[in-house]
Amino acid sequence: MEKIDKTLNGSMRPFIFEHIPVRGRLLRIPNITDQINSLETGEDAIASLLAEMLAASVVLAFDMKDKANITLQITSQGKLPVLLTKCNYKGVLRSFVKKEGVIDPKEIALEQEKESIFTVTVDYGRDKESYQSIVPISTKSISHTVENYFQQSSQLPTLFKVFSQTNEGGKTSCGAILLQAIPNKEPVSDDDWKRMELLLSTLRNEEVIPGDIKEIDLLSRLFAEDDVRVFHKQSLTFAADTNRARMVEALKSIGIEECKTLLEEENGVLQMKDEYTGQTETFTAADITEIFK
């Protein structure tokens, strides 16, 4: 079961060009700071990294022909040992960061170069065999890394640009736009592709970050010389797992005797914390008795 937070939805809007073999996606996620429990207000630089990964996980999830769950993970030997984002085919998001010590924003880029590994996992559940890819990390940005991944995996010209912005209250929002050549079509001309790249370079944060400009108006203004067909947008929601049921299964797996031992060591109260959500569940002796009833 998933508890979906409906109060702060993001969105992903697909579109295509009528006369150019190019498709695109416009993505907006407001206020990711309050949706990621492991992220604290004021951690702008880390929030920007997660914004890029969240945007990438969304476009990857909706790029799959079959229903798939996408996990992006960066592991490092630095002060940010884990950065992780997930998006499933329904547009449900999760994100988590593990930090060790205080990190100066100026050190973020350097931290990501400390023996970092970027992993993309595509999980089809029981329907199909899943697979995992190790992606070379670009020193430019995470979005540039993902752009390279798209081009290598699909062999299609791809442009991927992420925007993030932190307001005066320390809350970070993000947006992104993806342009990609349509497979099995005539190759997009060099002139058209260079023009697309130039147009993307003119975009500003305040245009893409959720605000007063509607998606259709933004796309019409940006690609004023082209006929753009815009499709219905897909909602994006952050999910908080209902942890207790999952933790009960974990306790069952270790057996009643081990649970009793843990209770004794913890003075009769067993606490379990979910690193992804930051939520803590408490189990007493009566709870353990009920679980193994």
N, C-alpha and C positions, 0 to 999 in steps of 0.2 A: 504493500500500500504506500502511496505517496500523498503527502499533504502539500497541495499546491498553493503557493502564495499568489492570489489573484490581484493584489493591490498594486503591484509594480510590474506590469507586463512590459516586455520588450516586443519587438516585431521584426520579421524578416520578409521583405517584399521582393518577389522575383519579377524580372522584366526581360524583354528581348527587343532587339532592333529589327524593324521590319525589312530593311533593305541591306543590312550588314549581318554576316553570320557570327553574331556576338550575342551572348546572353549575360545577364547580370543579376546581382542580389544586393539589395540595400538593407542594412541591418542597423537597428537602434536598440540599445539597452540602457534605460535610465537607472541611475543610482545603484551601482553594483556593490557599493560599500556596505550598505545595510543588509544585503542579501548573502554576503559571504562572512560567516561567523568568525573565521580565522583571520579576517582582514580588519584592521582597526582604522578608525577615522584618523585622517592625517597621513596615512601611509600612501601618499600619492604615487610615488615611483613604483611600488609593488602593485598597486591597483592598476596602473597603466599596463604592466606586464600581463596581469590576469585579464585585463580588457582585451588585449590582443589575442590571448589564448582562447577566451570565450568566443570572440568573434570567429576565430578560425575553426573552433569545434562546431559552431553552428553551420557555417558554409560547407564544411566537410560532411556533416550529418545529412544535410539536404542535397548533397551532390551524389549520394549513393543511389544506385538504381533500386536496390533492395533495402528493406527496413534495417537500419543499423544503428548501433550506439557507438559514439565516437569518444575516445578518451585521449587527451593530450597531456603528456607529463614531461616535465623537465626535472631531472635530478642533477644535483651539483655537489661538489665537495666544499662549497663556500657556505655563507651564512643563510642561503636560501636552498636548503637541501631538497625541498619538494615544492614544485608548482604544478597544480593539476586542475584541469577543467574537463567537464563532460557535457555532452548534449546527445539526447536520444532522438529518434526519428519523429517524435511527437513535439519536439521543441522544449523539452524539460531540461533545465540546466542545473549543474552542480559545480562548485569550485572550492578549492582548498589550497592553502599555503602553509608550509612549515618553516618557521624562522628560528634561527639560533643567534641570539644576541641582537643588539641594536645595529641597524644598518643605515649608514649614511646614504642618502639618495644618490650622491655622486659615485658611490661604490657599486650601484646596481649592475651596470654594464660589466664591470670587472668581475663581480660575483658570478655572473652567468658564463664566464669564460673558464671557470675553475673546474676542469674535467667534467663539463656538463654533457648530459645525454638527453636528447629530445626524442621521445617515443610517441608514435601514433598507433593506437589500438582500435581496430574496427571489429566490433562484436555483433554478430548476427543472432545471438542467442542460440536456440536449439535448431533453428531453421537451416543454418549453413555454417561451415567452418570459419572461425574467426582468424584474423591474422594481425601481426604487429610489424611495424617498420621503424627502424632507427634512422632519424633524419639529421643530416649535418646541420649544425647551428650556424646561422649567419651572424656575423658580428654587427651587422647593420641594425637588425630588429627581428623580433619574433615573426612579425607579419611578412618580412622579407624571406624568412626561413620557410614559412608556409607557402608563400608564392612559389618558391623554388620546388617545394614538395609537389604542388599541383602540377607544375610544368613537367616534372620528372615522372610522376605517377600516371598522369593522363596524356602526356605528350601533347598538351594543348597550350598555346600562348595564354598567359593568365596575368592579370593585374589585381593586386589585393592591397587595399589601403585601409588602415585602422586609425580612428580618431578617438582621443580620450580627453576629458576635461574635468577638472576638479573645481567645485564651486567654493564660495567663501566659508561654507559650513564643513568643508573637508570631505564632501561626498563626490565620488567619481562616477561619471557616466561615459558610455562609449558608443561609437557608431562605426560602421565599416561599409565599404563598397567593393564588390568583386565583379570584375569583367573577365569573361573567358570565351575563347573561340568555341563555336558550336561544333561538336564532333560530326563526322560524316557529311560535312558540307564543304563547299568550295573554300579554300583557305582565305582568311581575311587578308586584305591587301596591306602592304607595309605602310602605305600612306594613311589608311584608316586606323591602323593600330597605333601609329605614332600620334595621330590626332586624339584618339581615346586616352592615351597616356598623358598628353598635354592637358586635356580637359580635366582629368583627375587631379593633376597638380594644382589646379586653380581652386579646388575645394578648400573651404575653411572649416575649422572645428565647429564654429557656431552655426554653420549650415547643416551639418550632419548630426551633431549631438541632438537628442530629443529636445524639441522646442516648438517654435511657432510655425516653422516651415513644414508643410505636409510633404509626404514622400513623393506624391505625383507632381506637385509643384516643383520640388527640388530636381527631379529627373527631367522634367520639361525644360527647366531653366538651364540645367547643365548641358543637356544634349538638344539644344534649341534647333540645330540644323538637321536632326534625325527624327524619324518616326519611331517612337518607343511605345511598345505595348506593355502595359503594366497589369500584373495579375493580383489576385487576392493575397493579402498578407497572411503570413503564418504567425500566430502568437507564440511568444517565448515566455516561459515562467521558471522561476527558481523553485526547486522542490526541497523540502526538508523531510527526510525519511522519518517514518514513525519508528524510532530506534528501539523501543522497548521489545517489540515482538522479535526483532532480529537478535537482540541481546539474549532473550530467553532461549532462543535456539542455540546460541553460543554456550550458554550455561548448561543446557542439556547435553551438549557434545562432550563436556569435560566430566560429567557425572556428579551425582549427589555428594559423594565422599569428598571430592576435591572442592566442591562448593562450600561444604561445611568447614573444611580446613581454611578456606579463604575468609569465611565469616569470622572464625576464631581469630585469625591474624588481623582482621580489620575491626575488632571489637563489636562484632554483631551487625555491622552495616557494610554491605558490599556496594561500591560505587563503580559504574562503568561509564566511560566517556567516549563519545563518537568524535573522532578527530575532524571529520568532514563538516559536521554541523556545530560542534562545540557543546552539544547538549549532554547533560549527565543524568543517568538514571540510577536510582537507589533501590537495592534489594535487601530485605530483611530476612531473618530466619523463617518467618511466616511465608514470605514470598517464595523462598526456596522450597519449603514443604509443599506449597501449592503447585509449583512447577513440576515437581516429581511425584505428584499425587497419583 
